[in-house]
Amino acid sequence: MSAPSSRAPTSGTPAGSPAFARAASGTLYLVPAPLDFGCARQVPLDSVLPAGTLQVAARLTHWVCENAKSTRAYLARVAALHPLAAPLQQQHITELPRAVHKKGDHGAQGMAAFDARALLAPALAGHDMGLVSEAGMPAVADPGSSVVRAAHALGVPVCPLVGPVSLLLALAASGLNGQNFAFTGYLPQDASARAQRIRALEATALQSGQTQLFIETPYRNAALWQALLQTLQPRTRVALASGLTLPEARIACKTVAEWRRDPSPPEPRTPTVFGIGA
C-alpha cells in the first residue's frame, strides 16, 4: 500500500488548519462503487455509473477506502473505460482502520469517534481525493463518515458523485413508506435478542408509519428471513431487495401472511436489503 504523499505549505499557516485548507486544499469526492461486490458476476460498469463519475474516478490518484484490494479491482474496471491518471501501482491508497469497520466511524458506545483528519493530508497538500467503499455510496451503511466529518472540520470541500445506493433503490422499489424511513443497520445475531429487536422495529413501523430498513451478512440471510416470518405479525409488510442492479435482481414486498404461504428466502450469497412497514 502506498503512503499518501504531501508537500509543505508555502506560507506560515499550518497545513492542518482550516485557513490553509480553504486556500489550497483539494476536494474530497465520495465515489460510489457498483453493488456487485462479492457476487457471482459483475455488471458492466458504465451501466450503473454515469460517465461523469467514472471520469472523476479515473483522474484521482489519492484514495481513502474500506479495502485496498477491492479498490484496486474497482480502478482496474474504471481503467477499461477511462485511462487512469496514474497506474494502479502508483495510486496512493489508504485503508480505514479495522476498528472503524468493527465499531463504526462514530465509535462503540462510550468510545470516542475516529479522528480521520490525518488521512486528509494529501487534500491539504492540494490533491483531490476519493473516498470509496466496497459497494454503493461510501459513508452510507458503510465506513467513511469520519472522513467526511474530518473534511468539513478542515475546510476541505466535499463532493458526492452519482451512483447506486442500495438502501434508496430498495426503498423506492418496495412500496413501503418512502416519506418516513430509518436505516437500522444489522440486527443482533443472538436469536432471542434478534427477535426482541424485530418486535421493536415492527412496533415503530406500525405505530408511526416509519419504514424500517436493515441488512445482514449474506450467509446469514436465511436465518434472518426465518426470524422475520416467525416473529412479525401476519399483517405486517416485509420487503426484500437482493442483487440490486444485477440481471438476477429480486425485489418483492408482501404481508407476512403471504410470505408464510410462499417463504422463498433470499439467496444466501447475495447482498440483500430488508424492510418492514405497515
N, C-alpha and C positions, 0 to 999 in steps of 0.2 A: 504494500500500500504506500503510495507516495504521500509525503508530508506536505501540507499546504505551504505554498510559498508566500513570502511577504516582502515588502520593501519599506524602508524607514520613511516617515513623513518628512517633507522638506521644510516645514515650519516648526515653530516651537510648541505647537499644540499637540498634546499626547495623542497617539494613534487610537487609543481606546476611548477617547472622549466623543460625545455626541457632536460636538462642534466640528471635529475633524471628519467624522462620518458624513455629516451633511455636506462638507466641502468637497470631499474627494472619494467617497465610497462607491463601490459598485452596487448592483441591485441583487437582492435575493429572489430568485424565481422559484415558485412552487411548481414543480414539473410532474404532471400526472404520468403514471405508468399504466400499461394495459392490464386488464383484470385476469389474464390467462396465466399468471404466475402459478406454478405447481400443477397446471392442468395437463392433460394428455397431449393436447396440441395447441398451437398458437394461432391467433388470428392475424391477418395482415395488419401491420402497424398503422398504415395510413387509412384503414377502415374504422379505427376507433380513436385516432388522434389527428387533429387538423394539422395542415401543413405549417401553420404559424408556430404551433407548439413544437413540432419536430425541428423546425429551423432554429429556434432558440436553443433547444437541447443540443443540437449539433455544434453550435458556436461556443458553448460553455466548456470550460476546462477545469473548473473547481466545483467540487460536489461535497455535500453532506448527505449521508444516506443511511438507510436501515441496514443494508447488507451490500458490501463491496462487490461480491461475486455477481449478485443479481443485477447490480448497477452496470457492471461491465457488459453483462449479457444484453441488457437493455440498450446500451450505447452501441453495441455491435449491430443490433437491429436498426437503430437510427442510421448508422453509417451506411447501411444498404440502400437508404433512400436519400440521405443528405451527407456530404463529406463532413467529417468531424474536423474541428479547428485544430485538434491535436490527436495523435494516435492513442489508442487505448492505453498503451504502456506509459504514456506521458500525461494521462489525466490525473489530476490531484483529487483523490477520493478518500474521504474520511468517514468512518462509521460512527454512528452514535454509540455511546457506551452500552454494554449489555444490561446494565442496571436500568436504563431508560426503557428497554424492551420489557423487562420483567415487572418494574414498579411504576412505569409511566413517566412522562415528562414532568409531571407535577408532583412526583414522589408518592410513596405509600403514606398511609395515614400517620401523622406525627413526624414525617420526614420532610426535609427541605426539598424544594423543586430543583431540578437540574439546571445549573448555570451554563448556558451554551455560548456565552459571549466569546470565549476563546476560539471556538470553531469558525467564527466570522472574521478572523484575522485577514484572510485574502480579500474580503469585501472592503475592509477598512484600508487595504492597500490599493484599492481601485479595481479589483477584479469582480466581474459579475459571477454569481454563484448559483448553483442549482441545489434544491432540496428535493429528494426523491425517496419514495418508499418502494416496497416490492410490488405493490399493486395499488392502483387507484390514486387518489389525491393524498399527498403527504399531509400529516397533521390532522387528518380526519379518520378516526378509527385506526390510526397508525401513529407511530412516533413522529415527532418533528415540531410540535407546538412550542417546545422550549427554544428551538432555533428561531422560529418566527418571533417569539416574545423577545429574545435577545436582539434581533434585528431592530425591532421597534425601540428598545432601550438605547441602542447605539445610533439611532437615526439612519439606519440602512433601509432604503426603500424596499418594499415587499410587493411582488407582482405575481398573483396566481394565474397560471396558464389554464387553457381549456382542455378538458379531458374527462374520462369516465369517473364517476363517484358512485360506487356500488350502492351505498345507502339510499341516495336520492333516486337512482334508477329503480331500485326495488320498491321504494315507497310510491313512486309515480305509477308503477305497474300493478300495484296491489289492490287499488280501490279503497284502501283504508284512508282515514282522515289525514290529508296532507297539509291541512291548515294548522294542526296542533299535533306535534310528534316529539318523541325523545329517543335518543340512542343510548342504550344502557350497557353496551359492551358485551362482555362474556358473562354467562350465568355461572353459579358455583358448580363445581364438579361433584361434590358430595350430593347424593340423591336426595336426602332429607332437606338440606339447605337449598338445593335447586328447586324442589317442589314449593318450598316456602316463598322463594323469590318469584317463581312463576305466578303463584296466587296473588302476591303483592302487585305485580305488574298488571295482572288481569283486573284487579280491583281499581287501579288507577285508570286503566283504559275504559272500563265500563262506567265509572263514576264521572270522569272528566271528558271522555271522548278523545283522549290523547293516545294516539298510536304509539305502541312500544316496539322499538326495533332492537334486535340483538343479533350476535353472530356466535359461531362456535368453530373450533378447530375441526377441519373436515372429517377426520376419522372419528370424531365424537358426534357427528350429525345424527346418527341413528338413535343414540341414547337420548339426546335432547328431544328428538322428534317423539319418541315413545313417552317421555316425561310430559311433554306438552299435551298429548292426546289423553293421557291418564289423569292429568291434574286439572285441566281447564274445564269450564262449564260447557255444555253442549251448544249453547247459542253463541259463544264467543267465536269471532272470526280469526282464522290463522292464515297468514300468508307465508309462502316460501319463494325465494328467488335464487336459483342456483345457476352457475355457469353463465352469468350475465355477459353479454356481448359475444358469446360463443355460439356457433351454429346449433349446438345441442342445449341451449339455454332452456330452463324450465321455470315458468312463473305461474303460480296458481294461488287462489285465495278462496277458502270455503269455511263454513262453520265447522266446529269440532265434531258435531254430529255427522256431518257429511264426510269429513276426513276419516272418522272411525269406520264408516262403511267401505271406504277405499283408502287405506292408510298410505300406501305408496311413499315410503320415506325418501328423503333426498339422498343422492348418490354420495357414498362415504369418502370420495376423493375430491369432491368439487366444492369450492367455497360457496357458502350459502348465507343469505340474509333472511332472518325470520322476523315476522311481525305479528302482533296481536292487537285486536281492536274490536270496537262494537260493530 
